[in-house]
């Protein structure tokens, strides 16, 4: 028998009103892995999570949890813990009663319930709040109670649907660190849904980027950022400049492309499948653009005029405008760029094309 995956989704289809929300998706989640489903609203990520949880039934395909077929198994028999966007805590129950609920449903003896609830609240650093009700807790504390309730049943997989969306930014960062620490300590397989790319990049072992019901790319965070497989992934992960261009020539060694009268070259490996005359879009991240003094011969991306600066604390984003109206964003560490390259001044632009991506214009 092959490797045991905590979750296996094989060729799953789910439609609403004839439109596929999850379109022939296959996915394998490794044991102990933190895997994130990432994408914009309506891409199918929550529908896929609900199919795995058993709240929805697929029209086609199979779902396995640790090699056990669960496609038509009800949610309470799937050995999953679930944390919802709104926490879904019972307002009339105490914290301890909320955490104990799943154990009572599973007919666990009372003495064992008390011990496991205490252990679960200790795990999420809320050992003294068992007697309180949810309305007496902060948003972050409610979030932790929901996590304790999901983990106390010792599930094979825990599913989290946008769990930090209702928490303010500072607390969200703190909760992300805490979730990652708990997940690693417990070693539980975690499937996480978010539309927040920075959240996905910081938390995940692997990320599945979804669009229109399909998985566009499944990779480790650094791989997604450095080697996006599609133009959608390149656009969705991190900040990026999109530069419509035309291929002028392609040889075994390099490809030359042209935009707005400026010609530049990149390695032929970046232009596989393109032929001279092809319309393309070059994607280049702001940190791969460097501004130089006007006339500097190292400016392989021509000259432009500084439009504006956006100071971000650790760096400055400098927007430059070419004579044909195109605007690119360059990212410089620190804040010296504001004085060195004042608004209205001319600058040379240099691009690290080893880190650029070329995709067809369509």
N, C-alpha and C positions, 0 to 999 in steps of 0.2 A: 504494500500500500504506500502511496506517495505521502508528501508532506501534509500535515493536518493544518488547515487554515481555520481561523476563528470564524470567519464569514466568507462564504463563496456565493457570488451572484452570477448566474449563467444565463445569458441571452434574455434578460428580463424586459418585458414590454408592458407599459401601463399608459392608457390614454384617458383623457377627459373630453367628452363631446367630440370624439373622433380625432382629437389632436394628441399625438404622443407626448407625454410629460417625461417619461423615461423610455428611451428608444433603443431597444436591443443592447442593453448594458450588461457587460461582464466585469466582475471585480473580485479580487481575492485579497482579503485582509489577513496579514500574518499574526500569529499569536504574540500578544504583548505589544503590538504596534499601536501607535497613535496616528490614525489616518484621517485626514480632513477632506470633506467634500466641499469644494470652493466654487463659487460662481455667482453671477448676478441673480436678482429676483426672477423667478420663473424659469430657471435653467433645469429644474428637476431634482435638485439636491435633497430637499425635504421630502419629496415624494419617494425618492429612493430610500431614504432613512425610514419612512413609514412602511414601505414594503418589507424591509429587513425586520422591522419591529413587529409586523403582522397586523398593523392597523389598516393596511390596504392589501388587496389581492392582485397579483399580476395576471394579465391576460395570457401571457406566454412566458416561459422560462422557469428556472428553478432557483431556490434559495436554500443554502445549507449553513448550519451553525455547527462547527467542529465535526464536519462530515455527516451530520444528521440532517436529512431532508426535512425542512420546516415550511415549505412553500404554503401549505394550507393548515399549518398548526396555529392555534390561537395564541395571541401575545403572551398570556400568562404561563404558557407551557414552553416558551422559547428560551428560557434562561438568559434574559436580557434585562439590564437596568436602563431606565430612560430618564433623562433630565430635559424638561420642556423649556421653551422660551420664557413662559410666564411662571415657571417653577411648579405650578399645579399642586401647591400644598393645600391640605384640608384646613380651612380657617377655624373650624370648631374643635380641632384636635390640638393637643400640645405638640411641641417639637418631638418629644420622645414617642408619642403616639403616632405621629406622621412617619417617623423612621421605622417604627415597628409594624406598620400596616402590611407591608408585603410578607413579612414573616408570619403574621397571624393568618393571612390568606393561604399560606403554605402549611398551616397547622403545626408550626414549630412550638414545642412546649414552652410555657411561660418563663421558667427560670433561664432557659437558653436565650429567649428573646431579650430579657433584661440585660444579659451579658453582651449580646451582640449589638444591641442599641448603644450601650455605653461605649463599646469599642469603636463603633462607627462615628459617634459624636466626638470621641477623642481624636480619631483620624482626621476629622475636618476642623479640629481646634475649637469645638463648641461644647466641652464636657459639662459645663455648669448651666446650660440653657435648656435642658430637657423639659423643664416645667413651664416654659414660656409658650405663648401662642405665636403663630407666624406674624400677626400684626404688631407684635412687640419687638420684632427684629428688623434690622436694616436690610436693604436689598442684598448686600453681600452675604449677610448671615443666612437669609432665606435661600440664597443660591447654594450655600454649603449644606444646609439641611436637605435640600433636594438631591445633592450629590450623595450625602450619607444614606438617604433612603434608597437610592439606586444601587449603592455598593453593598448595603447590609445583607442583601439576599445572596451574596457571592455569585453574581452572574458570570457567564462566560464572556459576555461583551457588554460594554456600557455605551449607550447612544446619547449624544448631546445635540440638541437642536437650537442653535443660536443662543447658548445659555447666558452670554454676557451682554446681549443687546440692550437690556433695560438698566444697565449699571453705568455710572458716570466714568469718564475716561481714566482717571487716576486709579480708581478702584478696579477697573477692568484689567489694567496691566498687572496689578497685584494678584487678582484672582487667576489670571492666566498662569503666572508663575506657580501659584499654589496648586492649581489643577495639574500642571505638568509634574510637580513634585509628588503629589498623591498618586498619579497614574504610574510613575516610575517605581514608587515604593511598593504599591500593590501589585504592579506588573500586569494590570488588566488591559485587555484589548479594548481600544477606544475608537469609536467612529464619531467624528465631530463635524457638524454642519455650520458653515459661516459664509458670509459674503465679504468679510473683512480680510483682505489679502495679507496685511501685516500680522494679524492674529494667526492666520494659517501658517505663514512663514516662520513665526516664532515658536509655535507649539508642535508642529507636525514632524513625524518621521518621514511620511510621504503625503503628497497632496494629489487628489484627483480633481482637475479643473474641468467643470462641466459647462456646457453651452447647448441650448436647444435639446435637452434630454439625452445628450451623449457625453461621454468622457473624452475630452480633447487631448489630455495628456495626464499620465500618472507617473510622478517622479518625486525624488527628494527635493526639498525646497531650493537648494543651491542649483540643482540641475534645471529646474523650471525657470529660474531667474537667468541663468547663463545660457541655456540652450532651449528656448521655447520651440515646440514642435510646429506650432501654427501661429498665424498672425493674431488670432484671438488671444492665445496664451501670452504672446509678447505684449499685447495691448493691456491685458488684464492684470498681469503680475508686475508690480513696480511702475515707476514713471518712465515714459519713453517718448522719443521724438519719432514722428512718422514723416518720411521724406519721399514723396512720389518722384520717380526717376526713370531713366531709360537706359537699357544696356547698349553700350556702343560697340564693344568687342568682347569676346570670350576666348581665351586660350587655355592651354593645359596648366599654365602657371597662375594667371590672374584674369580678372574681369574688369573692364573699365565701364563706368556708368557716368551719366551726365544729368545735372539738374540746374535749371536757370543759368545756363552758359558756363557752369563750373563742371570740370571733369575730375573724377577721382577713381582710384583703383583699389580693389580688394582681392583677397586670395580666391582662386578659382573654386575652392571647396565651398565658399559661401554662395556660389552662383550655379550650383549643379541644377541641370534641367532648364536653364535659361539659354536663350540664343540671342545673337545681336538683333537689336530692334525691339526686344521684349519690353513691355511696360512693367515696372516693378515698384515696390515700396521698400525703402531702406529704413529699418528700425534701429535707432541708436539711443542708448540711455544717456541721460543728462551728465552723469559722472564720467562718461567716455568722451565728452566734448571739453576741450580746453581753449580758453580765450588767450590770445597773444596780442602783442602790440601790432598796430596796423603796419602792413608791409613785411612782417616776419616771414621769411621763406618757408618756415615749417608749417605754415597755415595751409594744410592740404584740403581745406573745406572753404577756401575763398575768404572774402571780406564781407562784413555786415555792420549794421549800426545798432548800438545798444538801445533797447527800448525801455526796459525797466528792471529793477532788482526786487527780489523777494527774500528778505532776511529770515532764516529759519533757525537761528541759534547756532547750530553746529556747522551750518553751511549757508551759502547764498545761491539762490537760483537767479541766473542772469538771462533775460530774454533778449535775443538778438534778431533783428529783422534784415533779411536780404533785400536787394533792390527790386526783386520781383514780388515782394510782399510775404514770402515765406518766413515763418517765425520758428526759431529753435530755442530750446532751453539748455543752458550749460550750468553745471553744478560745481561750485568752487568751495572748498573747505574754508572755515573761518569767515571773516568779513572784509578782508583786504580788497576783494574784487569790487566792492562798492566804490572805493576811492580810485583804484587803479583803472577801472573801466567805467567812467561816468556816463550817465544817460545822454544820448545824443552823439557820443563819440564813436569813431570807427575802430573796429577790432578785426584781427585775423582769427579765423576759427580752425582748430585742428581736431580731427576725429580719430579715435583709436578704432580702426575698421576691423581689427582682429576680433573685437567684441560686438560687431554689428551683425544684424540679421537681415537677409533679403527674402522677401516673399512676393509672389505674383500680385499684380495690381488688383486683380479681381477678388 
